[in-house]
Amino acid sequence: MNTINFKNILLDDGLAAYQGTVEKTKFHKHYATEIIISLDGSFKVIGNDGLPSEYKLALIKHNVPHQFDCHQCENPLFIFLDPFHVLSQNLTHHFDLNRDIVKLDELISRKFMSNCCDLFMKGNLFSKRIKQIVSSIAPETYKFSNKDDRITKSFEFIKQNLDREIKIEAIANMVNLSSSRYAHLFKETANIPFRRFVLWSKLQRALESVIDGNSLTVACHDGGFFDQSHFTKTFIEMFGVTPSSVLKH
């Protein structure tokens, strides 16, 4: 997939970024390792313990419920990484992500800030710029993969069939597993239940469609959502805000 630039939103294979005003989200969780960076003050994140902590740079493990509060910042940068992406895997190795939220304020430097500021000015260099930012946090010293070929195959099938109903029984049969065994293996490998992953993939496809210039109605169809209400509900569950608050032309 080519890099998609939508003013303050960028998407690429396994990478996404958003920069803009987000006052306060609802509690939410999503299938992405998340980096939140403040360029002009501190923000707050509330985790499972219900206690707010202040950050300038926070690393949040995928599937961790959390709430964001802009607090003293106006233009935060949110970076989302597919857990299987090499940059996400390197972060997991570099930091103990058994902790749900890691505070990394001390890593912010002038060079780091410059990379962040240039991100949306140079959309055609998006992947390179994201790599520079993430490498400033965790130098690439380790590469690994815990993918199972059967799950990798099913990932591709899901992504290619988002505009239709996706049944776990059909995919399990495709990789020669029972439905129960496949569901267990999928969650064990991907760290997310099958249905949740399908919703996450549908959401990404719908966002790509909107950013490509399609109406929300068309985007919902492209992502395989029943209707706009279903899309909006899923968006809020995974990002804690309404689509209209970030998908502004």
C-alpha positions as CSV (number, residue, x, y, z in Angstrom):
1,M,0.0,0.0,0.0
2,N,1.3,3.5,-0.8
3,T,1.6,6.0,1.9
4,I,-1.6,7.9,2.4
5,N,-1.5,11.5,3.6
6,F,-4.7,13.1,4.9
7,K,-3.5,16.5,6.3
8,N,-2.8,15.3,9.8
9,I,-3.2,11.6,9.3
10,L,-0.7,9.3,7.6
11,L,-1.1,5.6,6.9
12,D,1.4,3.0,5.6
13,D,1.8,-0.8,5.8
14,G,1.8,-1.5,9.5
15,L,2.3,2.2,10.4
16,A,0.0,5.1,11.2
17,A,0.3,8.5,12.7
18,Y,-2.1,11.3,13.7
19,Q,-1.2,14.8,14.9
20,G,-3.9,17.2,16.2
21,T,-6.0,18.3,19.0
22,V,-7.5,15.6,21.2
23,E,-8.8,17.0,24.4
24,K,-9.8,13.8,26.2
25,T,-10.6,10.3,25.1
26,K,-12.8,7.7,26.6
27,F,-11.2,4.5,27.8
28,H,-10.3,2.4,24.8
29,K,-7.9,-0.2,23.5
30,H,-6.6,-1.2,20.1
31,Y,-4.4,-3.6,18.3
32,A,-1.3,-1.4,18.0
33,T,1.7,-0.5,20.0
34,E,1.2,3.2,20.5
35,I,3.6,6.1,21.0
36,I,2.3,9.4,22.2
37,I,4.6,12.5,22.0
38,S,4.0,16.0,23.2
39,L,5.9,18.8,21.5
40,D,4.5,21.6,23.6
41,G,3.8,20.4,27.1
42,S,2.7,17.4,29.1
43,F,-0.3,15.1,28.7
44,K,-1.9,12.6,31.0
45,V,-2.6,8.9,30.5
46,I,-4.9,6.9,32.8
47,G,-4.2,3.2,32.8
48,N,-5.9,0.1,34.3
49,D,-5.2,1.4,37.9
50,G,-7.4,4.5,37.3
51,L,-4.6,6.8,38.3
52,P,-3.5,9.6,35.9
53,S,0.2,10.1,35.2
54,E,1.9,12.9,33.3
55,Y,4.0,12.3,30.2
56,K,5.8,14.0,27.4
57,L,6.6,10.7,25.7
58,A,4.6,7.5,26.5
59,L,4.9,4.0,25.1
60,I,1.7,2.0,25.4
61,K,1.5,-1.8,24.9
62,H,-1.1,-3.0,22.4
63,N,-4.5,-4.1,23.8
64,V,-4.0,-2.0,27.0
65,P,-7.1,-0.1,28.1
66,H,-6.2,3.6,28.6
67,Q,-7.5,7.1,28.5
68,F,-5.7,10.1,27.1
69,D,-6.1,13.7,28.5
70,C,-4.3,16.5,26.7
71,H,-3.7,18.3,30.0
72,Q,-1.1,21.0,29.1
73,C,-0.4,20.0,25.4
74,E,-2.1,21.3,22.3
75,N,-0.8,19.3,19.4
76,P,0.2,15.7,20.4
77,L,1.6,13.2,18.0
78,F,0.2,9.6,18.0
79,I,2.1,6.8,16.3
80,F,0.6,3.4,15.9
81,L,2.6,0.3,15.0
82,D,1.4,-3.1,14.1
83,P,2.7,-5.5,16.8
84,F,4.3,-7.7,14.1
85,H,6.1,-4.7,12.5
86,V,9.9,-4.8,13.0
87,L,9.8,-1.4,14.7
88,S,7.2,-2.6,17.2
89,Q,9.1,-5.8,17.8
90,N,12.2,-3.8,18.5
91,L,10.4,-1.6,21.0
92,T,9.0,-4.8,22.7
93,H,12.6,-6.2,23.0
94,H,14.2,-2.9,24.1
95,F,11.6,-2.1,26.8
96,D,9.8,-4.4,29.2
97,L,6.4,-4.1,27.8
98,N,5.1,-6.4,30.5
99,R,4.5,-2.9,31.9
100,D,1.4,-1.5,30.2
101,I,2.6,2.1,29.9
102,V,6.3,3.2,29.8
103,K,7.3,6.8,30.5
104,L,10.2,7.9,28.3
105,D,10.3,11.7,28.8
106,E,14.1,11.7,29.2
107,L,14.6,10.5,25.6
108,I,13.2,13.7,24.0
109,S,16.0,15.7,22.4
110,R,16.3,18.6,19.9
111,K,16.9,16.1,17.1
112,F,14.0,13.9,18.2
113,M,11.7,17.0,18.3
114,S,12.9,18.0,14.8
115,N,12.0,14.6,13.4
116,C,8.5,14.8,14.9
117,C,7.9,18.3,13.6
118,D,9.0,17.4,10.0
119,L,6.7,14.3,9.9
120,F,3.7,15.8,8.3
121,M,5.7,18.3,6.2
122,K,7.3,15.4,4.4
123,G,4.6,12.8,3.9
124,N,6.4,11.2,1.0
125,L,9.1,10.3,3.5
126,F,6.7,9.1,6.1
127,S,8.1,5.6,6.7
128,K,11.7,6.9,6.9
129,R,10.7,9.6,9.4
130,I,8.7,7.2,11.6
131,K,11.7,4.9,11.6
132,Q,13.9,7.8,12.7
133,I,11.5,8.7,15.5
134,V,11.2,5.2,16.8
135,S,14.9,4.5,16.4
136,S,15.5,7.6,18.6
137,I,13.5,5.8,21.2
138,A,14.9,2.3,20.7
139,P,17.9,1.7,18.3
140,E,17.3,-1.3,16.0
141,T,19.5,-3.9,17.7
142,Y,17.2,-6.9,17.6
143,K,14.9,-8.5,15.1
144,F,12.6,-11.4,15.7
145,S,9.3,-12.9,14.7
146,N,6.8,-15.1,16.4
147,K,4.5,-15.5,13.4
148,D,2.9,-18.8,12.7
149,D,2.6,-19.4,8.9
150,R,-1.0,-20.5,9.3
151,I,-1.8,-17.2,11.1
152,T,0.2,-15.2,8.6
153,K,-1.8,-16.8,5.8
154,S,-5.1,-16.0,7.5
155,F,-4.0,-12.4,8.0
156,E,-3.7,-12.0,4.3
157,F,-7.0,-13.6,3.6
158,I,-8.8,-11.3,6.1
159,K,-7.2,-8.2,4.6
160,Q,-8.3,-9.3,1.1
161,N,-11.9,-10.1,2.1
162,L,-12.9,-7.2,4.4
163,D,-15.8,-6.3,2.2
164,R,-17.6,-9.6,2.9
165,E,-18.6,-11.6,5.9
166,I,-15.5,-13.4,7.3
167,K,-16.3,-16.6,9.2
168,I,-13.8,-18.2,11.5
169,E,-14.9,-21.7,10.4
170,A,-13.9,-21.0,6.8
171,I,-10.5,-19.7,7.6
172,A,-9.8,-22.5,10.1
173,N,-10.7,-25.0,7.4
174,M,-8.4,-23.2,5.0
175,V,-5.4,-23.8,7.3
176,N,-6.5,-27.3,8.2
177,L,-7.5,-26.6,11.9
178,S,-10.6,-27.0,13.9
179,S,-12.4,-23.7,14.7
180,S,-11.6,-24.0,18.4
181,R,-7.9,-24.8,17.8
182,Y,-7.6,-22.0,15.2
183,A,-9.2,-19.5,17.6
184,H,-6.8,-20.5,20.3
185,L,-3.8,-20.3,18.0
186,F,-4.8,-17.0,16.6
187,K,-5.1,-15.4,20.0
188,E,-1.9,-16.9,21.2
189,T,0.0,-15.7,18.2
190,A,-1.6,-12.4,17.5
191,N,-2.4,-11.5,21.1
192,I,-5.9,-10.5,20.1
193,P,-9.1,-12.5,19.6
194,F,-10.0,-13.3,16.0
195,R,-13.1,-11.2,15.9
196,R,-11.3,-8.2,17.4
197,F,-8.6,-8.4,14.8
198,V,-11.2,-8.5,12.0
199,L,-12.8,-5.3,13.4
200,W,-9.3,-3.6,13.6
201,S,-8.6,-4.6,10.0
202,K,-12.1,-3.3,8.9
203,L,-11.5,0.0,10.7
204,Q,-8.1,0.5,8.9
205,R,-9.7,-0.3,5.5
206,A,-12.5,2.2,6.1
207,L,-10.0,4.9,7.2
208,E,-8.0,4.3,4.1
209,S,-11.1,4.7,2.0
210,V,-12.0,8.0,3.7
211,I,-8.5,9.3,3.3
212,D,-8.7,8.3,-0.4
213,G,-11.5,10.8,-0.7
214,N,-14.6,8.6,-0.5
215,S,-17.7,9.4,1.5
216,L,-18.2,7.8,4.9
217,T,-21.0,5.7,3.4
218,V,-18.6,4.3,0.8
219,A,-15.8,3.9,3.3
220,C,-18.0,1.9,5.6
221,H,-18.9,-0.4,2.8
222,D,-15.3,-0.8,1.8
223,G,-14.4,-1.8,5.3
224,G,-17.3,-4.3,5.6
225,F,-19.2,-2.4,8.3
226,F,-23.0,-2.8,8.4
227,D,-23.5,1.0,8.5
228,Q,-22.0,4.2,9.8
229,S,-23.3,3.6,13.3
230,H,-21.3,0.3,13.4
231,F,-18.2,2.1,12.1
232,T,-18.6,4.9,14.7
233,K,-19.1,2.5,17.6
234,T,-16.0,0.5,16.6
235,F,-13.9,3.7,16.1
236,I,-14.8,5.0,19.6
237,E,-14.0,1.6,21.2
238,M,-10.6,1.5,19.6
239,F,-9.6,5.2,19.7
240,G,-11.8,6.7,22.4
241,V,-13.1,9.6,20.2
242,T,-15.6,9.9,17.4
243,P,-14.5,9.7,13.7
244,S,-15.8,13.2,13.0
245,S,-13.3,14.6,15.6
246,V,-10.3,13.5,13.6
247,L,-11.5,13.0,10.1
248,K,-11.8,16.6,9.2
249,H,-11.2,17.8,5.7
